[in-house]
Amino acid sequence: MKSLFDLLTNVESVYVALMIIGITFVISVLFTYAISFKVRASKSFFLTSAIMPMIVAAVISMVSIFLDNTTSGAVRIATIAVALGLIRFRSNNAKAEELLLLFAGIAIGLISGLGYVVFALIFATVVATFYLLLSNTKLFTNKKFAQEKTLKITIPESLEYSEVFDDTFLRYLKDNELMEVKTTGMGSLFKLTYRVVLKDNKNEKEFIDELRTKNGNLEISILPFVVQDKGL
């Protein structure tokens, strides 16, 4: 199978690169939308998954245009590796969106450095536009995951938490998962964090009231469930 650069030999290489970037963006958005039905991740992750491929496509396209056909494969690979390796110094602890925007900046700088300043301006505008559009939509917000909530219960250390709430959870919840257990109050209290899905949101107060009778009327909170973006 030939690449678009080989198939569209009569078209200016820069325009072919633009076509490749556009097609890559459509493919990556469709791919990200498909996996969002199964993958529970932060919006930051999905934004990165949708936009990062087009940035990589821009880098590779520009390197391919700059290096003519007489350049050896080893030189091409080394050049691309250096371009992509520029981001490694920040990738260990970077959040998804930080990594995305940093990589975009590197791509823009690389394209400008190769002399395609107009292309770099167009590319920067396109990336910024797509980023703002996707970040302000609910395209990757799955309704199934949107029903999930975070339940936090504080209990005395003497209470056996592994089974004490089972009957209450069975009556009020479709699903639950214990996410975290930690001590507080100099070890005299436990804080339990659950991911829960209520059978009926109208019964939330009744659900909390029943939990209060079991945890000695200590603190209980129900919050929207948020996937923690700990970085890449």
C-alpha beads as a LAMMPS data file, in Angstrom:
LAMMPS data file: protein, C-alpha beads

232 atoms
231 bonds

1 atom types
1 bond types

-500.0 500.0 xlo xhi
-500.0 500.0 ylo yhi
-500.0 500.0 zlo zhi

Masses

1 110.0

Atoms # bond

1 1 1 0.000 0.000 0.000
2 1 1 1.415 3.380 -1.040
3 1 1 1.360 6.519 1.072
4 1 1 -0.528 9.656 0.046
5 1 1 2.800 11.318 -0.741
6 1 1 3.383 8.613 -3.397
7 1 1 -0.194 8.596 -4.696
8 1 1 -0.575 12.378 -4.973
9 1 1 2.695 13.185 -6.666
10 1 1 1.103 16.024 -8.664
11 1 1 -0.006 17.846 -5.508
12 1 1 2.252 20.140 -3.486
13 1 1 3.743 18.177 -0.587
14 1 1 2.590 20.722 2.006
15 1 1 -1.036 20.336 0.869
16 1 1 -0.706 16.558 1.056
17 1 1 0.585 16.969 4.612
18 1 1 -2.479 19.073 5.458
19 1 1 -4.733 16.338 4.079
20 1 1 -2.906 13.711 6.146
21 1 1 -3.274 15.779 9.327
22 1 1 -7.002 16.318 8.688
23 1 1 -7.647 12.636 8.004
24 1 1 -5.624 11.679 11.084
25 1 1 -7.724 13.998 13.254
26 1 1 -10.986 12.428 12.035
27 1 1 -9.642 8.911 12.628
28 1 1 -8.356 9.747 16.123
29 1 1 -11.630 11.419 17.180
30 1 1 -13.630 8.394 15.999
31 1 1 -11.213 6.055 17.780
32 1 1 -11.353 8.073 21.010
33 1 1 -15.143 8.292 20.893
34 1 1 -15.353 4.508 20.477
35 1 1 -13.066 3.699 23.420
36 1 1 -14.839 6.259 25.650
37 1 1 -17.748 3.791 25.968
38 1 1 -15.507 1.330 27.797
39 1 1 -12.562 3.277 29.186
40 1 1 -13.123 5.210 32.417
41 1 1 -10.662 8.086 32.159
42 1 1 -10.433 11.841 32.643
43 1 1 -11.525 14.278 29.951
44 1 1 -7.901 15.371 29.792
45 1 1 -6.934 11.877 28.643
46 1 1 -9.600 11.782 25.931
47 1 1 -8.607 15.225 24.631
48 1 1 -5.010 14.055 24.374
49 1 1 -6.040 10.839 22.644
50 1 1 -8.072 12.795 20.079
51 1 1 -5.522 15.503 19.239
52 1 1 -2.084 13.936 19.822
53 1 1 -2.127 11.750 16.637
54 1 1 -2.559 14.789 14.364
55 1 1 0.382 16.491 16.068
56 1 1 2.537 13.404 15.544
57 1 1 1.336 13.270 11.908
58 1 1 2.416 16.896 11.449
59 1 1 5.889 16.193 12.827
60 1 1 6.412 13.095 10.706
61 1 1 5.027 14.795 7.562
62 1 1 7.315 17.778 7.912
63 1 1 10.357 15.592 8.464
64 1 1 9.384 13.492 5.434
65 1 1 9.060 16.611 3.267
66 1 1 12.321 18.110 4.503
67 1 1 14.354 14.977 3.974
68 1 1 14.350 14.099 0.288
69 1 1 14.175 10.603 -1.173
70 1 1 17.956 10.261 -1.300
71 1 1 18.257 10.448 2.479
72 1 1 18.870 7.075 4.080
73 1 1 16.247 5.423 6.269
74 1 1 18.602 5.511 9.249
75 1 1 18.954 9.302 9.017
76 1 1 15.165 9.734 8.767
77 1 1 14.562 7.543 11.807
78 1 1 17.249 9.364 13.804
79 1 1 15.791 12.767 12.912
80 1 1 12.254 11.726 13.893
81 1 1 13.535 10.145 17.124
82 1 1 15.274 13.408 18.083
83 1 1 12.123 15.424 17.302
84 1 1 9.881 13.176 19.384
85 1 1 12.503 12.786 22.113
86 1 1 12.430 16.518 22.861
87 1 1 9.320 15.958 24.969
88 1 1 10.731 13.221 27.185
89 1 1 12.233 15.614 29.709
90 1 1 8.685 16.566 30.841
91 1 1 6.655 13.435 30.086
92 1 1 7.289 11.492 33.300
93 1 1 5.140 13.688 35.556
94 1 1 3.095 15.651 33.042
95 1 1 -0.672 15.569 32.991
96 1 1 -2.272 14.510 29.721
97 1 1 -3.196 18.025 28.602
98 1 1 0.196 19.431 29.613
99 1 1 1.894 16.748 27.556
100 1 1 -0.420 17.454 24.606
101 1 1 0.169 21.207 24.584
102 1 1 3.906 20.828 25.124
103 1 1 4.094 18.404 22.208
104 1 1 2.046 20.835 20.095
105 1 1 4.547 23.573 20.872
106 1 1 7.429 21.320 19.840
107 1 1 5.642 20.436 16.586
108 1 1 5.014 24.120 15.812
109 1 1 8.647 24.954 16.545
110 1 1 9.883 22.077 14.378
111 1 1 7.684 23.103 11.445
112 1 1 8.800 26.730 11.744
113 1 1 12.412 25.649 12.012
114 1 1 12.115 23.789 8.724
115 1 1 11.029 27.058 7.107
116 1 1 7.286 26.406 6.802
117 1 1 6.243 29.396 8.931
118 1 1 2.857 29.855 7.231
119 1 1 2.109 26.173 7.703
120 1 1 3.162 26.487 11.367
121 1 1 0.717 29.376 11.843
122 1 1 -2.120 27.413 10.217
123 1 1 -1.293 24.310 12.238
124 1 1 -1.147 26.262 15.530
125 1 1 -4.550 27.806 14.774
126 1 1 -6.072 24.434 13.906
127 1 1 -4.740 22.718 17.052
128 1 1 -5.922 25.568 19.296
129 1 1 -9.370 25.565 17.649
130 1 1 -9.838 21.804 17.921
131 1 1 -8.606 21.830 21.522
132 1 1 -11.070 24.550 22.552
133 1 1 -13.965 22.908 20.687
134 1 1 -13.381 19.443 22.145
135 1 1 -12.732 20.714 25.674
136 1 1 -16.108 22.503 25.663
137 1 1 -18.169 19.544 24.430
138 1 1 -19.487 16.422 26.120
139 1 1 -18.486 14.199 23.203
140 1 1 -16.482 11.803 25.379
141 1 1 -18.786 11.887 28.410
142 1 1 -20.416 8.473 28.620
143 1 1 -23.850 8.544 30.298
144 1 1 -23.161 5.258 32.059
145 1 1 -20.089 6.679 33.770
146 1 1 -21.869 9.997 34.439
147 1 1 -24.179 8.181 36.883
148 1 1 -21.254 7.199 39.084
149 1 1 -20.739 9.018 42.385
150 1 1 -18.109 9.047 45.095
151 1 1 -19.352 8.005 48.539
152 1 1 -17.142 8.902 51.518
153 1 1 -17.955 7.433 54.917
154 1 1 -16.146 8.055 58.200
155 1 1 -16.409 5.184 60.693
156 1 1 -14.943 4.406 64.148
157 1 1 -11.993 2.013 64.164
158 1 1 -14.051 -0.569 66.062
159 1 1 -16.563 -0.975 63.203
160 1 1 -15.988 -3.888 60.795
161 1 1 -16.482 -2.078 57.496
162 1 1 -16.125 -5.070 55.163
163 1 1 -19.713 -6.272 55.739
164 1 1 -21.582 -3.717 57.851
165 1 1 -22.955 -1.767 54.872
166 1 1 -23.719 -4.727 52.581
167 1 1 -27.488 -4.872 53.177
168 1 1 -27.869 -1.102 52.735
169 1 1 -25.815 -1.147 49.533
170 1 1 -27.924 -4.013 48.202
171 1 1 -31.148 -2.029 48.660
172 1 1 -30.013 1.339 47.321
173 1 1 -27.145 0.726 44.890
174 1 1 -26.825 -0.773 41.427
175 1 1 -23.077 -1.081 41.795
176 1 1 -20.353 -0.219 44.309
177 1 1 -16.601 -0.553 44.629
178 1 1 -14.358 0.224 47.599
179 1 1 -11.682 2.563 46.202
180 1 1 -9.729 3.633 49.286
181 1 1 -9.397 3.033 53.021
182 1 1 -7.333 5.389 55.165
183 1 1 -7.019 6.217 58.845
184 1 1 -7.639 9.630 60.374
185 1 1 -7.999 11.189 63.817
186 1 1 -4.733 9.643 65.072
187 1 1 -5.953 6.211 63.970
188 1 1 -9.251 6.360 65.854
189 1 1 -11.296 6.718 62.650
190 1 1 -11.354 5.199 59.175
191 1 1 -12.326 7.041 56.000
192 1 1 -13.828 4.784 53.329
193 1 1 -14.178 5.920 49.724
194 1 1 -16.543 4.046 47.387
195 1 1 -17.480 4.389 43.738
196 1 1 -21.266 3.915 43.697
197 1 1 -24.232 3.997 41.319
198 1 1 -27.599 4.662 42.953
199 1 1 -30.679 2.756 41.829
200 1 1 -32.767 5.906 42.233
201 1 1 -31.287 9.344 42.957
202 1 1 -34.519 10.313 44.734
203 1 1 -33.576 7.927 47.554
204 1 1 -30.207 9.577 48.208
205 1 1 -31.244 11.184 51.526
206 1 1 -32.866 7.968 52.733
207 1 1 -29.681 6.123 51.790
208 1 1 -27.500 8.561 53.751
209 1 1 -29.816 8.405 56.783
210 1 1 -29.506 4.636 56.936
211 1 1 -25.721 4.831 56.669
212 1 1 -25.661 7.348 59.550
213 1 1 -27.320 4.852 61.854
214 1 1 -24.462 2.437 61.185
215 1 1 -21.452 4.744 61.321
216 1 1 -22.417 6.498 64.556
217 1 1 -23.607 9.665 62.806
218 1 1 -20.086 10.515 61.633
219 1 1 -19.355 12.385 58.422
220 1 1 -20.822 11.065 55.142
221 1 1 -20.589 12.747 51.730
222 1 1 -21.724 11.918 48.187
223 1 1 -19.906 13.677 45.336
224 1 1 -19.659 13.312 41.540
225 1 1 -17.181 10.579 40.664
226 1 1 -14.044 12.054 39.115
227 1 1 -11.194 10.016 37.641
228 1 1 -7.956 11.293 39.125
229 1 1 -5.556 12.532 36.444
230 1 1 -2.232 11.582 38.047
231 1 1 -0.173 12.260 34.933
232 1 1 1.454 10.167 32.271

Bonds

1 1 1 2
2 1 2 3
3 1 3 4
4 1 4 5
5 1 5 6
6 1 6 7
7 1 7 8
8 1 8 9
9 1 9 10
10 1 10 11
11 1 11 12
12 1 12 13
13 1 13 14
14 1 14 15
15 1 15 16
16 1 16 17
17 1 17 18
18 1 18 19
19 1 19 20
20 1 20 21
21 1 21 22
22 1 22 23
23 1 23 24
24 1 24 25
25 1 25 26
26 1 26 27
27 1 27 28
28 1 28 29
29 1 29 30
30 1 30 31
31 1 31 32
32 1 32 33
33 1 33 34
34 1 34 35
35 1 35 36
36 1 36 37
37 1 37 38
38 1 38 39
39 1 39 40
40 1 40 41
41 1 41 42
42 1 42 43
43 1 43 44
44 1 44 45
45 1 45 46
46 1 46 47
47 1 47 48
48 1 48 49
49 1 49 50
50 1 50 51
51 1 51 52
52 1 52 53
53 1 53 54
54 1 54 55
55 1 55 56
56 1 56 57
57 1 57 58
58 1 58 59
59 1 59 60
60 1 60 61
61 1 61 62
62 1 62 63
63 1 63 64
64 1 64 65
65 1 65 66
66 1 66 67
67 1 67 68
68 1 68 69
69 1 69 70
70 1 70 71
71 1 71 72
72 1 72 73
73 1 73 74
74 1 74 75
75 1 75 76
76 1 76 77
77 1 77 78
78 1 78 79
79 1 79 80
80 1 80 81
81 1 81 82
82 1 82 83
83 1 83 84
84 1 84 85
85 1 85 86
86 1 86 87
87 1 87 88
88 1 88 89
89 1 89 90
90 1 90 91
91 1 91 92
92 1 92 93
93 1 93 94
94 1 94 95
95 1 95 96
96 1 96 97
97 1 97 98
98 1 98 99
99 1 99 100
100 1 100 101
101 1 101 102
102 1 102 103
103 1 103 104
104 1 104 105
105 1 105 106
106 1 106 107
107 1 107 108
108 1 108 109
109 1 109 110
110 1 110 111
111 1 111 112
112 1 112 113
113 1 113 114
114 1 114 115
115 1 115 116
116 1 116 117
117 1 117 118
118 1 118 119
119 1 119 120
120 1 120 121
121 1 121 122
122 1 122 123
123 1 123 124
124 1 124 125
125 1 125 126
126 1 126 127
127 1 127 128
128 1 128 129
129 1 129 130
130 1 130 131
131 1 131 132
132 1 132 133
133 1 133 134
134 1 134 135
135 1 135 136
136 1 136 137
137 1 137 138
138 1 138 139
139 1 139 140
140 1 140 141
141 1 141 142
142 1 142 143
143 1 143 144
144 1 144 145
145 1 145 146
146 1 146 147
147 1 147 148
148 1 148 149
149 1 149 150
150 1 150 151
151 1 151 152
152 1 152 153
153 1 153 154
154 1 154 155
155 1 155 156
156 1 156 157
157 1 157 158
158 1 158 159
159 1 159 160
160 1 160 161
161 1 161 162
162 1 162 163
163 1 163 164
164 1 164 165
165 1 165 166
166 1 166 167
167 1 167 168
168 1 168 169
169 1 169 170
170 1 170 171
171 1 171 172
172 1 172 173
173 1 173 174
174 1 174 175
175 1 175 176
176 1 176 177
177 1 177 178
178 1 178 179
179 1 179 180
180 1 180 181
181 1 181 182
182 1 182 183
183 1 183 184
184 1 184 185
185 1 185 186
186 1 186 187
187 1 187 188
188 1 188 189
189 1 189 190
190 1 190 191
191 1 191 192
192 1 192 193
193 1 193 194
194 1 194 195
195 1 195 196
196 1 196 197
197 1 197 198
198 1 198 199
199 1 199 200
200 1 200 201
201 1 201 202
202 1 202 203
203 1 203 204
204 1 204 205
205 1 205 206
206 1 206 207
207 1 207 208
208 1 208 209
209 1 209 210
210 1 210 211
211 1 211 212
212 1 212 213
213 1 213 214
214 1 214 215
215 1 215 216
216 1 216 217
217 1 217 218
218 1 218 219
219 1 219 220
220 1 220 221
221 1 221 222
222 1 222 223
223 1 223 224
224 1 224 225
225 1 225 226
226 1 226 227
227 1 227 228
228 1 228 229
229 1 229 230
230 1 230 231
231 1 231 232
